[in-house]
């Protein structure tokens, strides 16, 4: 069953927090992974793998580079679940 934007955001925030120590409350839709949250490419790949497992979606490497903001990732996961 597809999850709501808020549920995905919350789950993604937990994953980011576990991987990077960034406060889950700071993980907002308009935040850039690299600019605002200071997430490097290695951490980003771990976040993607964990998100794939958590949300039951596949995120190809070619698509990861297009996920610049938290909102991009949430939308991608939402669309992949439909």
C-alpha positions in Angstrom: 0.0 0.0 0.0 1.3 3.4 -0.9 2.2 5.7 1.9 1.4 9.3 2.3 3.9 12.1 1.7 4.1 12.6 5.5 4.8 8.9 6.2 7.5 8.8 3.6 9.1 12.0 4.9 9.1 10.7 8.4 10.6 7.3 7.4 13.2 9.1 5.3 14.0 11.4 8.2 14.7 8.4 10.4 17.0 6.8 7.8 18.9 10.1 7.4 19.2 10.5 11.1 20.5 6.9 11.6 23.0 7.3 8.8 24.3 10.8 9.4 23.2 12.0 12.8 21.2 14.9 11.2 18.3 15.7 13.5 15.2 14.1 11.9 13.3 17.4 12.5 15.7 19.1 10.1 14.8 16.7 7.3 12.2 18.8 5.5 10.8 18.7 1.9 12.6 21.8 0.8 16.1 20.8 2.1 18.9 19.9 -0.2 20.7 16.7 0.8 24.1 18.1 0.0 23.7 21.8 0.6 21.4 21.9 3.6 21.9 18.5 5.3 25.6 18.1 4.3 25.2 14.5 3.1 28.1 13.1 1.0 27.7 10.7 -1.9 28.6 7.6 0.2 26.0 8.4 2.9 23.5 9.1 0.1 24.0 5.7 -1.4 23.4 4.1 2.1 20.3 6.2 2.6 19.0 5.1 -0.9 19.6 1.4 -0.1 17.9 1.7 3.3 15.0 3.7 1.7 14.6 0.9 -1.0 14.3 -1.7 1.8 12.0 0.4 4.0 9.6 1.5 1.3 9.8 -1.6 -1.0 10.9 0.4 -4.1 13.8 0.3 -6.5 15.8 3.5 -7.1 18.3 3.0 -10.0 21.7 4.7 -9.6 20.9 6.9 -12.6 17.9 8.3 -10.8 19.7 9.0 -7.5 21.6 12.0 -9.0 18.2 13.6 -9.7 17.2 13.4 -6.1 18.7 16.7 -4.9 16.1 17.6 -2.3 14.2 15.6 0.4 11.1 16.5 -1.5 12.5 15.0 -4.7 13.1 11.7 -2.9 9.7 11.7 -1.2 8.0 12.2 -4.6 10.1 9.6 -6.3 9.3 7.0 -3.6 5.6 7.9 -3.7 5.5 7.5 -7.5 7.5 4.2 -7.3 4.9 2.8 -4.8 1.9 3.5 -7.0 
